[in-house]
């Protein structure tokens, strides 16, 4: 049984207590969106960006707003879970919003419920992986290009299948392709390439998730005077890159050491992760 506590529609309950029925639409149809949020040194990182993305996702899916899903209420709820689960200000937060029970594919209501889960993290800042990741391509099933592709939804079969391929190939991560055969993203991360001092990342039109850390890095790099190009990324682009790193809010970024016969450095990744730890959202205690 899972230890600790969760917040289900504003109620704090034991994490191991059953709360769903077989009619749950997230379970039946993947009719849900979620946010993975980093709690670091007592700060909820990039919280406004997460809530803006959540609101945009709910609007696209035709979900009604919920009175509890405000900055103030969710901030207090997350801090409360931090305390009752003894996270000591460091953890992973998963906020999932799903349409209420009823209907088959066609919902009977657009009202929603929510669940907040937490788990402890030991690191009190972003730490770059010591050994570069070896990445592979997952090519068997490709991700369609549509507005739904940018969502963090509970329909994650592309990533499940890519994860199975990662295990099969004993790689550090796998890249998911879109239906045009270009790189969309990694299993749970966006991807950035650096070549001759210019940074490249798949545009949102390439079927990648609209990652919060992706957005943070694009703005940060441009504020530093770096050129960031959002475009379609091919396998040839990977092989020409000087550095490759994957971005997500839990790790910050992870550097890639190998793809096929190509080997990469991490000189800029080391510099960038230090800058991430120093930006104003992350306050040392």
Protein Blocks (a to p, Z undefined) as FASTA:
>chain_A
ZZdjddeehiacdfklcfbdfklmklmnopacddddddeehiaghklmmmmmmmmmmmmn
opacdfklcfklmmmmmmmmmmmnonnopacddddddddeedjfbcfbfcdcdddddddd
fbfbdcddfbacdddddfkbccdddfklmpccfblklmmmmmmmmmmnopabdcdddfko
pafbdfkbccdddeehiacdddfknopacdfklmmmmmmmmmnopacddddddfklmmmp
mbdcdddfklopacdfbgcjbccdfklmmmmmmmmmmmmklccZZ
